[in-house]
């Protein structure tokens, strides 16, 4: 410590910075470290996102070649299904493997998603939903078998946000795919649809 001549003390060897200057340098260095850490974290997250996107491309993008095109052409050549209702057991037959049409149910409605076979076919990313009630899986963003039920699923344990998601998915499927009929509850009798009702429904979908 030394007197600088005006009654103020300074630390020798501090190049005139004093205690305050040292503190400012320390804070600045700390802020630089935090900023650098945030940048590294952002870069890390970006790298993970790119890696995940590449993984999806490798897994599914390569399947969008001639084989997928042929599958799409085959789906387009299939006749439209007549209006009818389904039990869970009947719905499972339409998984794209046992029968050429691919059906799935959302919120009690059955849709023909055969035209989306590259997504819902046996090799598609959402193929697990083919021939099944997809409501729970879509609501919870789960593509595992845990989202499927072997018995009728009334979705009563889903929260309000998840049920709203189910309804939004239902609307999307209505806009994009043919509505075929209802998914029947246990003991519920199927409706008998007339040719006029069937034609009217398909015309509305177009």
C-alpha atoms as one frame of an Amber mdcrd trajectory, in Angstrom:
protein
   0.000   0.000   0.000   1.297   3.534  -0.749   0.128   7.127  -0.464  -0.354
   8.607  -3.916   0.111  12.111  -2.642  -3.508  13.186  -2.373  -4.337  11.212
   0.704  -5.668   8.199  -1.271  -4.173   4.769  -0.858  -3.521   2.498  -3.777
  -2.178  -0.996  -4.107   1.316  -1.221  -5.497   1.643  -3.208  -8.713  -2.012
  -2.738  -9.571  -1.281  -0.382 -12.529  -3.703   2.129 -11.085  -6.688  -0.181
 -11.248  -7.271  -0.414  -7.571  -9.711  -2.786  -5.885 -12.672  -1.595  -7.953
 -10.803  -2.213 -11.196  -9.896  -5.737 -10.156 -13.511  -6.452  -9.235 -14.729
  -5.124 -12.606 -12.254  -7.358 -14.427 -13.385 -10.356 -12.382 -17.071  -9.680
 -13.123 -16.358  -9.190 -16.818 -14.426 -12.449 -16.931 -17.297 -14.201 -15.169
 -19.858 -12.800 -17.605 -17.684 -13.883 -20.499 -17.564 -17.398 -19.066 -21.342
 -17.525 -18.692 -21.872 -16.256 -22.236 -19.393 -18.810 -23.526 -21.157 -21.553
 -21.606 -24.549 -20.533 -23.013 -23.117 -20.510 -26.529 -21.653 -24.001 -26.051
 -25.005 -25.221 -24.714 -26.858 -23.757 -27.708 -24.389 -25.329 -30.112 -24.765
 -28.637 -28.308 -28.561 -28.539 -28.572 -28.331 -27.601 -32.247 -25.986 -30.525
 -32.873 -28.397 -32.902 -31.119 -31.336 -31.590 -33.192 -29.379 -32.036 -36.426
 -28.333 -35.529 -35.358 -31.941 -36.471 -34.598 -33.104 -35.077 -37.956 -30.394
 -37.045 -39.755 -31.393 -40.168 -37.869 -35.002 -39.779 -39.006 -33.836 -39.224
 -42.571 -31.665 -42.333 -42.500 -34.443 -44.397 -40.982 -37.422 -43.180 -42.996
 -36.219 -40.891 -45.789 -34.529 -43.677 -47.704 -37.780 -45.585 -47.740 -39.417
 -42.873 -49.803 -37.895 -44.314 -52.962 -39.437 -46.497 -55.684 -40.854 -48.938
 -53.121 -42.774 -46.199 -51.344 -44.021 -44.818 -54.666 -45.264 -48.261 -55.705
 -47.012 -48.583 -52.355 -48.710 -45.223 -52.884 -49.859 -46.243 -56.365 -51.259
 -49.481 -54.994 -53.138 -47.596 -52.290 -54.600 -45.175 -54.847 -55.869 -48.108
 -56.926 -57.845 -49.611 -54.043 -61.618 -49.025 -54.031 -63.053 -46.814 -51.311
 -64.383 -48.654 -48.306 -68.102 -48.602 -47.724 -69.382 -46.946 -44.606 -69.417
 -49.338 -41.618 -68.618 -49.559 -37.913 -65.890 -51.630 -36.290 -65.142 -53.474
 -33.088 -61.521 -53.405 -31.906 -61.057 -56.956 -33.190 -62.385 -56.065 -36.639
 -60.268 -52.931 -36.783 -57.048 -54.892 -36.156 -57.461 -56.750 -39.434 -56.845
 -53.507 -41.349 -53.181 -53.029 -40.483 -51.879 -52.991 -44.052 -50.448 -56.493
 -43.721 -53.467 -58.752 -43.351 -55.652 -56.530 -45.522 -54.525 -53.882 -48.018
 -56.569 -51.064 -46.503 -55.051 -49.326 -43.489 -57.473 -48.051 -40.877 -57.030
 -46.409 -37.505 -59.337 -44.862 -34.952 -59.167 -41.439 -33.317 -61.639 -40.384
 -30.642 -64.119 -43.100 -31.581 -63.937 -42.392 -35.342 -62.390 -44.809 -37.851
 -60.426 -43.366 -40.777 -59.004 -44.935 -43.920 -55.355 -43.810 -43.983 -54.309
 -46.098 -46.835 -53.222 -43.078 -48.913 -50.787 -42.270 -46.110 -49.250 -45.749
 -46.187 -45.713 -44.365 -46.117 -46.538 -43.107 -42.625 -49.033 -45.686 -41.355
 -47.971 -48.782 -43.282 -46.008 -51.652 -41.665 -42.703 -49.887 -42.383 -43.890
 -46.363 -41.612 -42.938 -44.272 -38.568 -46.544 -44.446 -37.278 -47.180 -48.016
 -38.382 -47.792 -49.002 -34.773 -51.196 -47.281 -35.014 -52.353 -49.236 -38.076
 -55.463 -51.225 -37.250 -55.595 -49.761 -33.740 -57.098 -46.957 -31.701 -54.418
 -44.263 -31.977 -56.105 -41.754 -29.643 -53.955 -42.286 -26.554 -50.688 -42.415
 -28.468 -51.444 -39.210 -30.359 -52.606 -37.421 -27.206 -49.483 -38.370 -25.240
 -47.013 -38.253 -28.163 -46.113 -41.876 -27.479 -45.198 -44.224 -30.329 -44.656
 -47.261 -28.099 -46.940 -50.218 -27.504 -47.639 -48.736 -24.062 -49.977 -46.298
 -25.819 -52.119 -49.132 -27.211 -54.919 -50.915 -25.387 -56.198 -54.411 -26.100
 -59.553 -53.452 -24.588 -61.781 -50.506 -25.474 -60.111 -47.309 -24.236 -62.543
 -44.647 -23.007 -59.647 -42.183 -22.434 -61.200 -41.190 -19.107 -57.797 -40.807
 -17.430 -56.493 -38.228 -19.914 -56.351 -34.618 -18.767 -58.032 -31.666 -20.459
 -54.975 -30.727 -22.531 -54.567 -34.287 -23.800 -58.250 -34.569 -24.693 -58.046
 -31.300 -26.605 -55.092 -32.779 -28.491 -57.200 -35.848 -29.348 -59.939 -33.619
 -30.775 -57.425 -31.651 -32.809 -56.020 -34.881 -34.265 -59.553 -36.010 -35.073
 -60.165 -32.810 -37.044 -56.903 -33.228 -38.950 -57.777 -36.792 -39.934 -61.249
 -35.675 -41.030 -59.707 -33.094 -43.338 -57.127 -35.425 -44.860 -58.571 -38.959
 -44.865 -61.873 -40.737 -45.501 -64.105 -41.260 -42.505 -65.314 -44.875 -42.585
 -67.385 -45.310 -39.418 -67.408 -45.554 -35.651 -65.273 -47.554 -33.251 -67.835
 -49.525 -31.261 -67.893 -49.712 -27.500 -68.296 -53.154 -25.901 -71.874 -54.361
 -26.478 -72.697 -51.534 -28.885 -74.496 -52.500 -32.071 -73.182 -51.292 -35.455
 -75.258 -48.859 -37.467 -76.700 -49.839 -40.819 -75.748 -47.308 -43.447 -77.577
 -46.842 -46.719 -75.816 -46.355 -50.035 -77.120 -42.796 -50.051 -75.506 -42.033
 -46.693 -72.274 -43.624 -47.860 -72.180 -41.590 -51.070 -73.104 -38.382 -49.266
 -70.324 -38.885 -46.732 -67.670 -39.542 -49.370 -68.804 -36.536 -51.400 -68.460
 -34.341 -48.327 -64.944 -35.684 -47.720 -63.949 -34.733 -51.270
